[in-house]
Amino acid sequence: MSQFSILRFDLVFTLFAGRLIQSLASTSVWVVGYATLADQVPANQIGKMYGLVTVAINVGTSAGPLVAGVLFDTGGYWAAWSSVLILIVFDAAMRCLMIENPPINRPAQNKADEEPEREVLLPTSTENNEELTGAGPEKTGIHFYLCLFTNGRFLGGAFSYMCFAILTASFDATLPLHVRDAFQWGSMSSGLLFAVLQGPGVFLSVPVGWLKDRVGTRHPTTIGFALLVPLMWAIGIPGDERFPWASTELVGPVMYSAAVCSAGVVICLLNGVGMMEATQAVDEIQDNSPGIFGRNGGYSRAISLVSMSWTAGMFIGPILAGYGVEQIGYYGLNCILGMFVPCHNHVSVLT
């Protein structure tokens, strides 16, 4: 093996190892951050707060590549990476300065746990209190996850989040290639389309979160997926030879851009659905059986499971999109995705 090959292998190995460490760290921060919100934010305001988090994520994911590209072009590789290191140090400092109040959304423990000195004096009262509160044995290990998976709200939220991730990943994988082949658009035009796809979330995530706090997540999520059915069909039409009227220089690009922008607005109804449903499912179970998930509650474990469903969707999405485009074309892929959405809607309504 030549010295060049060894050097190339070392670079690839270092790149993959770095990405692995980055994914582990980002997943931990993601889960802990949402669990902290679930602990510290009143239950009737959790949707609005998740909306704010979605705004921050959209702004960061939109501005990050732009800032990194400018720094890389002007200062080179280390100038771009130095900005990341500065942000990490700033993030760690903010975390150390954060004042963490006692959790407000965890159910009260039995009085026997809060006042152990009364347990010896009044054992009968303690037993009566346990019967009144309906407390059961603490669920640990596999029993915790079995308890969650028997909750319809949690299953619906996890499935919704996975479907949302599949749609998002499909857009990411196919949009630039389709506009290049159909309209001969370059990277600038593709970037603008991603901006109109993600931009509405910056302005609508908080109002949609407020709406979910008032009416719940089921109806907004169902409406969002229902509206995506015709939009996915409309997105697949421009550039397809079966619709020559939508392939002209004017109609095709305008129709495609309008459909993508409309999808960006509708997708706001789906933001945070998995996290909210997981949080509310844990609250629902703990309200019925206080103390069932222990003193620290089950938010972190539930949110980690929902994050896994999102990751599974992001893994399946590009594979499904790439295979679908090659086998049945872009229009066929969007029709399949549009048919997949009603199946989710049925599950969402039932749960």
N, C-alpha and C positions, 0 to 999 in steps of 0.2 A: 504494500500500500504506500503510495507516494505521500510526501510531506503535505502536498496540497490537499489530498483526499482526507488525511488525518485532521488537518486544520478545518476543512469544511465540515467533517463529522462533529468536531468539537463545537463549532458554531451552531450547528443544527441542534445538538444535544443541549447546549446552554440555552438556546431559544425556547425549546420545548420545556425544559426544566423551569425556566423563568415563568412561562405561561402557566404551568401547573401550580407553582407557588402563588402566582397572581390570582388564579381561580379559587384556590383554597382560601386566600385572605379575603377576596371580595365576597365570597359566599358567606363567610363568617360574619363580616361586617353587615351584609344584607340581612341575615337572620336576626342578629343581635339588635340591629337598628329598628326593625319592625317590631320585635318583641318588646323593646323599650318603649316604643310608642303605644303598644297595646297596654302596657303597664301604667303609663303615665297620663294618657289622654282619656277623658271621660268617654264612656261607650257611645253617647249620643253625638260625639264630635269626631269619631274615629274616621269616618268617610272623608270629612273635610281635611283632616290632617294627612291622610293617605293621598288626597288630591294635591296637597302642597308638596309632598315627597315626589309625586309623579312630575310636577312642574320642575322641581330641582333636577330630577333625572333627565328629563327631556332637554332642559337647557344645557346640562353638562354633556350629554351625548351629542348634542348638535354643535356646541361651541368647542368641545374638546378636539375633534379632528381638525377644525379650522385653525385653532390656536397652535396645535402641534405642527401643522403643515407650514404655517408662517415661521415658527421658530426653527423648524428644520431647514427651510430654505434660506433663512437669514443667518442662523448661527451654527447650523450643523447638528449632528446627532446628539452630542452631549448637551447642547443648549436646550433641545427638546426634552431630554430625559431629566435635566436638572429641574425643570419646572415641575415635573412629576414628583421629584423628591421633596421639593419645597411644599407642595400641596400635602404630601403625606405627613410631613412634620407639623404643618398647620392643623391638619385633621387630628393628629394625636394630641396636640396642645388643647384643642377645643374639647376633645373627649375628657381630658384630665380636668378641665375647668367646669365641666357640666355638673350641676348640682342635681343629684338623683334623689328625688323624694320617695317616700314609701309608696308602693304600688296602690293604686286606687281602684283597680278593676278586679282584684282577686277577692274571692268570697271569704267571708269571715270564717275563721276556724271555730271549732267547737269551744265553748267556754271552758271545758276541761283542759284544752290546750292553752288557752289564754291565762287561766288562773288555776295553776296546778295545786295551789294550797287548798282549794275548795274541794278537790276531788276526794280527799280522804274524809272530810267532814260530811259531804253530801253526795255519796255515790249514787243514790237513787235519783237525785235531781239531774246528775250528769247523764245517767242512762236515758232518762226521759227527754233530755235536751237532744241527745243523739237521735232518738226516734223521731222527734219533731223536725229536726233539720234534714233527716233522710241521709245522713252521712254514711258512706260505705267504706270498705277497705281501700287503701290507696292503690291506684293502678300504676305499676312500674313495669319496665321492660316491655316485652311483647304485648302484655295486657293493655298497656296504654295505647298502643297503635291499633289493636283490635277494637278497643272502645271507640277510637276516632273513626275507624273505617265502618263502623255500624251507624254512624251519624250521617243522615242524608244531606244535611247542609254542608258538611265538610266534603263529602264525595262530590257534590255538585260544584262546589267552589274549586276543588282541585281539577276536576275535568274541564271546567270553564277556562281555568288558567292555562291548561295544556293546549286547548283549542286556540286560545288567543295567541299563545306562543307559536303554534304551527302557522297561523295566518301571518304573524309578524315576520317569521323566518322566511316564509315563502315570498313575501314582498322583497325582502333583502336579497334573496338569491336570484330572483328572476327579473325584477324591475329594470336594472341597468342594461341587461342583455336584450330585453324585449324592446326598449326604446331605441337602442342602437340598431337593431335589425329592422324595426318597423318604421322609425322616423329618422334614422341616421343621426341621432342625438349623441353628444359626447358626455363627458363626465360632469361638466357644468350643469347641463340640463337635468341629468340624473340627480345631482345634488339638490337642485331646486325642487324636484319632485319629492325627494325625501323630506325636504323642509316643509312642504305643504302637507305631507303625510303626518309629520310629527308636530308641526307648529300648532295646530288647534289644541293639542293637549296642554300647551303652556297657558292658554287663556281659559280653557273650559274644564280642566281637571278639578279645580276647586269648586266651581258651581255644581258640577256633577257629583262631587263628594258630598256637598251640602244636601243635594237632592237625595242621595242614597241614605244619608242620616235621617231624612224625613220619611221616606217611603220604603226603605230597605233596598237590597241589592237585586232581588229576583226580577222585578219588573223592568228596571233599566237595562239589566243584562240581557233579558229576553228580547226586549225591543232592539237593543244594539245588534244582536246576532241576526234578528229577523231582517233588519234593514240592510245588513251586509249581503244577504242573498242576491237581491237585484244588482247591488253595486259590484259584487264579484263578477257577475255575468257581464255587466257593462264594461268592466275593466278588461275583460278578455276579448271583446269585439274589435276594437281598433287594431289594425294591422293583420287581421285574419282575412284570407282570400275569399271566405264564404260571405263576407260582408264588404263588398267593394265600395259601397257608399261611405263606409267608415274608414277607408284607407286613403282618402284624399289628403292633400297637404294641409287643408284647413280643418276639416271635420274630425279626422282621426286624432291629431294631437290635442285639439280642444276637448273632445269627448273624453279622452284618456286622462287628461289633467284634471278635468272636472270630477270624474269618477274617483280618482285617487284622493283629491281634496275632500270630497264628500266622505270617503272611507275614513280619512283622518279625523273628521268630526265625529262620525259614528263610533269609532274605536274608543273615544273618550268615555263612552258609557261602559266600557269593559275594564278600564284601568282599575287596578287594585282589587278586582273581584275575588281573586284567590285569597289574598291576605285578609280581606274583610270577612269572608265566609269562614276562614280558619279561626279568626279571633272570636267571631260570634258563636261558632260551634263550641269552642272551649268554654266561653261564658255560659252557654246554654247547658252544657254537661255539668259544669261546676255549680250552677244555680240549683240544679236538680239534686246533686250529690256533693255538697260542700266538702272540700278537702280531698276529693277523689284523686286529684293530680298532685297532692303534696303542697307544702308551704309555698313553693316557688311557682306553682301553677304549671300549665302546659303550653304556654304561648310559643316558646322557643322551639319545642319539638314539633308542634303543629305547623308553624310557619316554615320550618325546615322541610317538612314533607311537601308543602305546597310549592316551595322553591324547587324541589326535585321534579314536581310535575311541570313547572315552567321550563326547567332545563331539558326534560325529556321532549317537550314540544319544540324547543329550539334545536334539538338534535334531529328529531324526525322531520321537521319542516324543510330544511334544505335538501335532504335526501328525497323526500316526496316530491318537492318542486322540481328538482333536477331530473329525476326519472320521468315525472309526468310530462314535462316540456319535451323531452326527447321522444317519448312514446306516443303521446296524443296531442302535443302542441300546447301553446300557451292558452288558447281558448278552452280546450278540453280540461286543462289543469284547473282553470278558474271555475269551470262548471262543476268539477269534482269537489273543489273546496266549497262552492256554493251549496252543493247537495249535502256536504258534511255538516254544515251549520245547522240545518233543521234537526238533525239527529241530536246535536247538542241542545238545541232549544227544548226538545222533548224531555231530555234529562233534567234540564234546568227547571222546567215547570213542575216536574214530578217531585223534585227535591226541595 
